[in-house]
Amino acid sequence: MLNLQNINQIRSLSPALKLIQPKTATNTIKLKPQLTADVFQLSFGSNISTEKASSDELYSLDQLTTKIIELRTAESSEELENLTDEFLHQASENKTNIADFLSEKGLDCETALKFLYGLCKEEETGKVLVAGLTKNPKESQEIYNKLVSAIASNEKDEQLFNSWFQDEIAGYKVAFKNYYRAMLRDKNTGLEDIVKFSPNVAPWVLVEKAGRTDFTIGNLPGSDDPAAGKFSYELTWPNDYRKFVYDIANLGENEEKRFGYNNENSVKLISPGESAKRVYRITTKNQGDYILKADPIYPRSTDWYSNRIRENLDLRADMPYTNAMIDFYLKFNGLEDSVADVQFYDHLTGSILYKATDGEACIDEFDPEIFENVYIFRMHPTAKKYQEVGIYLNDMNPQNFLKDKNGNIVLIDTGHANYKDPLKPLTIGMVVLSNLCGRTL
């Protein structure tokens, strides 16, 4: 049962919630640092340090607002200009990011934040700041922790840092928004680059980037060498693939349909899906097996009304669009051996094609108790490797994991997952991933 003491415990865990701490000290419970760290790690996979020096009194909202306005509007000085020049020079040579730079400089909190506000004030320098922080999602949490530690030595400093970080007028959020917008507009940025950066990209952003509703990501198996004729048309050419997806939409469970040259290949519905996403197994004579996930109610037209329906379906929990974005994101960021081998996503049909993973369900690999609570599951090493790149699993089903022939535990269903990267706050062009199996982070 939640009571005031429980709520104060939760609030005391996060710098982001310092602003809403009760003023009465008698209601505040100080947790032991180790307990706090355990709860953080249990819930968010974070290793953030909790051993900050405690200040006598936190800023009130009025005091904090006044202080932030002072930092935002501080005039430049020779010291700040020299810091900016030095940082930009080192960043241009890929020698540093802002967290490392500030750690080395050892500036006091207010000077550091004046410097950061100065960088964020100019769009180009703000983009340099963000670019250095967001290169590798596996390092995001560590970099974020280092950035906090470099600036904040006590709780009042954390309030100031957090205000700059969440500042949508002149702080980090503005710099990040400008960086993301520039990345989307860059003609050299492809759809794969956008998905690799973050999987919670809005579908209409990719439609606009591609200039067409029927965009695709990845390749059909036969497209690498279509002249060789190793694959049937259905697995080589997008239009034939789309006709194939439509043709099998009404297959009954375990019903089989033959296709390809001399009907040498077959497709069977193996799961009707609980969220309108149907799962099929494709067996080819010479090129192995594939898994196809598709939504049979996806619109077949590309008129304005159909595209609005398509966007709404894309944003539902456990739909092909979000599954594909997460699977490609994991694959592009080095977890290809730990996630189903996604090959191709087609936005017109709302379908995903995977190379089939042969293996056994990992029912015996896990203690059943770890699936009873999402937070306990997130402590398991299998879950942590996905959390390292910001993917938090919620669908607690051991059958969503297979052990392949090489002994790798492979995630074959990323439905209902959350995404969180501390250095990539939600901004225009991003969406919150829906799920029906856990709370949104």
N, C-alpha and C positions, 0 to 999 in steps of 0.2 A: 504494500500500500504506500502511495506517495504521500509524504507530509512535508512540512516546511523544511525539516532537517534534510530529507532526501533531496529536495529540490536545490537546497544550498550546496549539497555535495556535488550535484551535477554541475551547477553553475561554476563552482570553484575549479572544475577541471579545465575549463577552456578560457584562454585570453579573450576569445571573441564574445564572451558573455559577461565580462567584467562590468560593462556599462549598466547591467540590470541587477547587480548585486544589491541586496537590501542594505540600508544604511545602518541598521542596528547590528552591532557586532555580536550581541548576545545570541543571535540566531545562526551565526556562521560557524560551521564546523571545519577545522583544519584537518585534512587527511594526511596520513603519512605519505611521503614522497613515493615509496615503493607501491603502496596501494593505488595511488593516483596513476602511476605509470602502468600498472597492471590493467586498470579499468580502461585507460586510453588504448592500450594494445589490444585488449579484448574487443573493444568496440570499433576501432578505426585502424588497427595495425600500425599505430604510430609509436615511435620510440622517443618522442619529445621529452626533453628533460623537465622535471618539475622542481628542481632544486634552485629556485630563484630566491634572491633575498627579498624578504617581505618589507614593504614600505609601511610607514605609520598609518597613512590614510590614502585611499584611492581618490582620483580626481572625481569631482561631481560632474554631472553632465554639462553644466554651465562652464565650469572650469576647463573641462576637456575641449569643449567647442571653442572657447577663447584661445586655448593653447594651439589647437590645430590651425585656426585662422592665422595665428602668428607664424607658424611654421610654413604654411602655404604661401604667405605673402612676404616672407623674409627677403630682403634685398640680397643680391649676390655680393660676394666678397672675393678678395683675391684667393683666399684659402679654398672656397668652394669652386672657383673657376679652375684652379690648379688641380683639384680633385677630379673635376669633370674631364679635363684634358687627359689626365693620367689614365683614368678609367677607360675612356673611349679609345685611347691608343692601345692599351693592353687588350681590350675586348676585340679590337680590329685584328689583332694577331692571335686571337683565340687563346690568350694566356690566362684569362680570368673570367669569372662571372661576378655579379655584384655581391653575392654572399661571401665569396672568398676575398674579394677586394676589401670589403668592410671589416672582415675578420683580421686581416693583416694591418689595417690602419688603426684599429682600436679607438675610433672616435666616440665621443660621448653621444648619448641618444639624440639630443636636440640637433647637434651639428650633423649627425648622420641623416636625420629625417629632412633637414633643410636641403642637404645634398640630394636626397632621393626625390623630394618634391621638385627640385630644380631639373633633374633628369626627366621626370614625368611631364613637366611643363611643356617641353618641346617634343613633338611627335616622333621625330627621328631618333633622338637620344632615348626616349621611352621605349622605342622598338628594340634598340640595342640592349637595354636593360632586360626586357622580357625574353629576347632571343637567347641570351646567355643562361637564363634560368630554366628554360623549357626544352632544352635539347634532348634530354633523356628522361623519360617518365620513371624509369627505375631509380633515378636519383632524386626525384622531386621531394620526397619527404625529408631526406637527409639535407638537401639544400635549403628547404624551408626552415628546418630546425636551426641550421647554421646561421641563416639570415636573422632569425629571432634572437639567437644568442649573441650575435655580433652587435645588435642594437639595444637590446633590453637586458638590463641587469637587475631589475626589480619589477614589481607588478605595475607601478605607475608607468614605467617605460613600456611595458607590454600594452598598456592601454593606448599609448601614443602610437606604437608600431601598428597595432591592430587597426587603429583609425586611419592611418596612412594606407594600409594594405586594402582596406575596404572602401576607401574614399572614391566615390564615383564622379567627383567633380575635378579633382586634380591629383589623385593618388594612383596606386598600382592598378586599380580596376580600369581607369581611363587608359593607361599605357597598354594594358592587356587587350582592351577592346580595339584600340588602334592597331596593335600588332596583328590580331586575328583578322580584322577587316582587310588589312593590307595583304595578308597571306591569301585570303580568298580572292582578292582582286588581281593578284599577280598572275600573269599569263603563263608563267612557268610552273605554277602550282597545279598539279593534277588531282583528280579525285582521290587517288590512293594516298597522296601526301596529306590531304585534309583528314581522311579517316585515320591515318597513322598518328596525326597530331592529337586527335581526340575522337572517341567513337560516338559522342553525343551530339553530333552535327545534325541540324535539322534537315529533313529530306528536301525541303524546298530550296535549301542552299545548294545542294548537289545538283538539283534540277537546273537552277539558274547558272551554276558554274558550267555544267555540261551543255546548256543551251537546248535541252530536250528532256522530255519526260522519260523516254525509254533509255535512260543511261544504263550502263553496265559497269561493274567493277570486277577485275580479274579476267580470266579467259576460259572459254570452253576447252575441254581436253583436246579436241581435234583441230583447234584453230592454229596451233603452232606449226603444223605441217599439213594443211588441208589437202594438198595434192597427193599425199601418200595414201589417202583413203583408209586409214587405219580405224577411224571411227565412223559411225553412221552420221548422216546429215544432222540428226537431232542433237548430237553432241559436238557438232562442228560449226554450224552456222546459226546465228542468233534467231533469225526468223523461223527456221525449222525447229529450233529448240522451243520457241514460244508456242508454236502450233502443237508441239508435243505436250507441253505443260497444260494447255487447254484441253487436249484430247483425253488426258488421264484424270481430269478434275472429278469425274463422277465414278471412278473406280470404287467398287466395294472393298471392304476390308479383306485382305488376303486374296483378292481377285487379281489375276495376272493378265497382262496384255503384251503381245509380241510386237516387235518393231525392228527396223534396220534391214540390212541386206538379207534377203531370204528369211526374214523374221528370226534372225539368229540371236537377237537380244530380247530381254524381257524386263518388264517393270511390274512391281507389285506394291500395293498399298499396305504398309506394315503398321501404321498408326493413324487413326482418323483425327487425332489431335484434340486436345481439350480447350484450345484457344483459337480454333479455326485454322490452325497451321497443320497441314497434313504431311505425313512423312512417307516417302516411297523409297524402295530399294531397286536400283537399276543393275541388272546383271548383263555384262557384255561377254561375247564369246572369247575375245582375245585380249581385252584391255582392262580387265578387272571390274570391280563393282563400285557403284556410286550411290550416294544418298541424296535425294531431292526433297527439299522442304518448300511447300508452296501454300498459299492461301487461296482456296477455290472461289472465294467471293470477291476477289480483287477485281476492280473495274478493268474492262478490256479496251475502253476508249480513252482518249486523251483530251477530251473537251474540258472546259472549265469546271463543270459540275463533277465530272468523274475524277479530276485531279484533286478536288477538295475532299472527296470521299477517300481517295488514296492516301492523302496526307493524314486524315483522321485515323485510318486503319494503321498506318505506319507508327503512330504514337501510342497505340495500345500496347499492353504488356505482352511479352513473349510473341511478337510478330516477326515475320521473316526480315523486315528491314533492320530492326534493332539487333536481332541475332546476327545478321550479316555484318553490321558495323562493328560489333564487339569481336566477332571471330576474325575479321580482317585486321582489326586493331591489334589483337593478340599476336596474330601471325606476323604482321609487319614490325612488331616490337620484340621479336626474338623468342616467342613462346610457341613456335610452330610445332614443336614436338609434344606440346602439352594441351593442344586444342585440336578439334576436328579439322582435317585438311580441307579448308574451304577453297573452292576453285573459282566460282563464278556467282555473281549476283546480278539479277535482271530486275530493274525497277518497274518495267511495264507489267510483268506477270507477278511481281512480288514473290520471287522464288530464289532459292539458293541451291547450288550444286556442290557437293562435297565428294572427295575421294573417300570411299568407305573405310572405316577403321575396323580391322579385324581384331577381336579380343573378347574378353569376358567381362561382364559387369563386375564392378569392384565391391560387391556386397560383402565379401570376406576380408577386404582390405582395411576396413574402418571399424572401429568400435561403434556399434549402433547408437551409443549414447551421444556421440558427437553430432548426430543429425537431429537431436531433440531440441537444440537451441542454436540459433544462427550465430551467436557470439562465441559459443564454444567451438563451433565448426571453423570459425575464422581464425582460431588459434592453431589449427592443424596445418602442417607444412604444405599439404596439397593446396589448401586455400590460400596460403600466404604468397605463393609465387604469382598468383593472379592479382592479389592485393598490391604487390610491389609495383605494378603498373596501373593501379587505380581501379581494378575490377573487383567488386565485392559480390560474391555469389549469395543468392537467397533461396534457390530451389534445392532444398535439402533432400536429395534423392540419390542414393549410392549408384543407381542404375544410370545416372547421368555421366558416370565415369567408366571408362574401359581401360583395362590393362592390355597394351598391344604386345606384339611378338617380341619387342625389344625390352619389355618390362616397364615402359613408360606408362604413367597414369595419364590418360587423355580425357579431357573434358569434351563431351559430345553434345551438350545442350547448355547454352549460355542464357537461356530465357530467364527473365525476372532478375537479371543482374543489375547492380547499381554501378555508377562510375563516379570517382572522386579523385581529383588531383589538386593538392593545396595551392599549386602555382598556376592553375588554369580555372579561374572562377567563371561561373556561368555568365555568358554575355550574349549579345545579339548574334543570332545564327546558331545558338546551341539550345538544346532541350534537356529537360530532366527525364531520364530513362524511367519508364513506368514499370512497376512490378506488382504482382499480387501475392508475393510470398514473404515480404519483409518491408520494413519502413524505408522510405527514401532517405538517403544520407544527406 
